[in-house]
Amino acid sequence: MELTKSEEQVMQALWSIGKGFANEIVAAVEEPKPAYNTILTVVRLLERKGFVGHETYNKSNLYYPLISRDDYSSRMLGHLAKRFFGSSFRNIVSFLVDKKAVSIEELDALIKEVEK
């Protein structure tokens, strides 16, 4: 399931802090910050979608991600590869090289890392 722009903004904040109460999540959201109530609405939507969980302490909820940033990134990269590049990561790299988004030096460094 893909995150909307506002959901991703809130998830980025939650991933950066690990877990937090509403005011901590709001503080971690990058500018331009949506309104406090908007952020809480997005957190509740993320809970319904299974991205966020919470524990209740007195009357406050401590929110935490149920999916890691790496897992979500991997899932989205796979989705991107399937949707636009015939499920081929080679096609993605070729595209990036053609568009000069990746230099030969960067590719060489990646190859050396893979060979280790």
Backbone torsions as a table, in degrees:
resi	resn	phi	psi	omega
1	MET	NA	131.6	-176.6
2	GLU	-91.1	141.3	178.5
3	LEU	-83.6	144.8	171.4
4	THR	-74.5	171.4	-179.8
5	LYS	-59.7	-44.6	-179.2
6	SER	-70.3	-35.6	176.9
7	GLU	-65.5	-41.8	178.7
8	GLU	-64.7	-37.5	178.2
9	GLN	-60.1	-43.6	179.2
10	VAL	-70.0	-41.2	178.7
11	MET	-63.7	-39.3	177.8
12	GLN	-59.0	-41.8	178.4
13	ALA	-64.0	-45.3	-178.5
14	LEU	-67.2	-39.2	176.5
15	TRP	-63.1	-36.6	-177.8
16	SER	-71.2	-32.9	-179.6
17	ILE	-96.3	-13.9	179.2
18	GLY	88.2	-59.1	173.5
19	LYS	-159.9	155.2	-178.9
20	GLY	-174.8	161.9	173.8
21	PHE	-78.2	167.5	-174.6
22	ALA	-51.4	-46.7	-177.7
23	ASN	-65.0	-30.3	177.8
24	GLU	-72.8	-36.7	176.8
25	ILE	-66.0	-46.2	179.3
26	VAL	-57.5	-43.8	-179.2
27	ALA	-64.6	-30.8	-177.0
28	ALA	-84.9	-14.7	179.4
29	VAL	-69.2	133.2	-178.7
30	GLU	-73.2	157.0	176.4
31	GLU	-70.4	148.6	-6.2
32	PRO	-74.6	127.4	-178.0
33	LYS	-78.7	132.9	169.1
34	PRO	-68.7	169.5	178.1
35	ALA	-63.2	152.9	-179.7
36	TYR	-50.2	-50.4	-178.4
37	ASN	-63.9	-34.2	177.9
38	THR	-64.6	-43.9	179.2
39	ILE	-62.2	-42.0	178.6
40	LEU	-65.3	-37.1	176.7
41	THR	-62.9	-43.2	178.6
42	VAL	-64.1	-40.6	177.9
43	VAL	-59.8	-43.5	179.1
44	ARG	-64.0	-39.5	176.6
45	LEU	-63.5	-41.2	178.4
46	LEU	-64.3	-33.7	175.8
47	GLU	-64.6	-46.1	179.9
48	ARG	-62.4	-32.6	-180.0
49	LYS	-82.1	-8.4	178.0
50	GLY	87.9	16.2	178.3
51	PHE	-92.0	-23.9	-173.8
52	VAL	-131.9	142.4	173.1
53	GLY	-122.7	173.3	176.6
54	HIS	-151.4	157.1	171.3
55	GLU	-120.6	140.6	-179.0
56	THR	-100.0	129.7	175.8
57	TYR	-122.4	115.1	-172.4
58	ASN	55.2	-113.5	179.3
59	LYS	-113.0	13.5	-178.4
60	SER	-112.7	144.3	178.4
61	ASN	-102.3	134.4	173.0
62	LEU	-100.7	113.6	-175.2
63	TYR	-94.3	148.4	178.2
64	TYR	-150.3	150.7	179.8
65	PRO	-73.4	141.8	175.3
66	LEU	-98.0	-8.2	176.7
67	ILE	-131.4	137.8	-179.1
68	SER	-78.5	159.7	176.4
69	ARG	-59.4	-42.5	-179.8
70	ASP	-63.2	-43.5	179.2
71	ASP	-63.2	-43.2	179.7
72	TYR	-66.1	-43.9	179.5
73	SER	-60.5	-43.9	179.5
74	SER	-62.5	-44.1	179.3
75	ARG	-62.0	-43.9	-178.9
76	MET	-69.6	-36.9	177.8
77	LEU	-65.6	-41.4	175.8
78	GLY	-61.8	-41.4	178.2
79	HIS	-63.5	-44.0	178.3
80	LEU	-61.7	-44.6	179.6
81	ALA	-61.0	-44.9	-178.8
82	LYS	-66.4	-44.7	-173.7
83	ARG	-70.5	-40.1	-172.1
84	PHE	-115.9	-16.2	-171.6
85	PHE	-130.1	26.1	176.7
86	GLY	57.8	33.8	-179.7
87	SER	61.8	20.7	-177.0
88	SER	-110.0	117.4	176.1
89	PHE	-71.9	-26.1	174.6
90	ARG	-62.0	-41.1	177.5
91	ASN	-63.9	-35.4	177.8
92	ILE	-64.6	-48.2	-179.0
93	VAL	-62.5	-42.8	178.0
94	SER	-59.2	-43.7	178.8
95	PHE	-60.9	-45.8	-179.5
96	LEU	-64.0	-38.1	177.7
97	VAL	-67.1	-46.0	178.9
98	ASP	-58.0	-38.0	-178.5
99	LYS	-86.2	3.6	-179.9
100	LYS	58.9	30.3	176.4
101	ALA	-85.3	-16.9	177.4
102	VAL	-132.9	131.4	180.0
103	SER	-87.6	163.1	176.5
104	ILE	-60.6	-37.8	178.7
105	GLU	-61.8	-42.7	178.7
106	GLU	-64.0	-40.8	177.5
107	LEU	-63.0	-43.1	177.7
108	ASP	-59.4	-43.1	178.6
109	ALA	-62.8	-40.4	177.5
110	LEU	-63.9	-43.1	-179.8
111	ILE	-61.4	-42.6	178.9
112	LYS	-62.6	-37.5	178.5
113	GLU	-67.0	-41.9	-179.5
114	VAL	-65.2	-37.4	-178.4
115	GLU	-70.6	-19.9	-179.1
116	LYS	-66.0	NA	NA
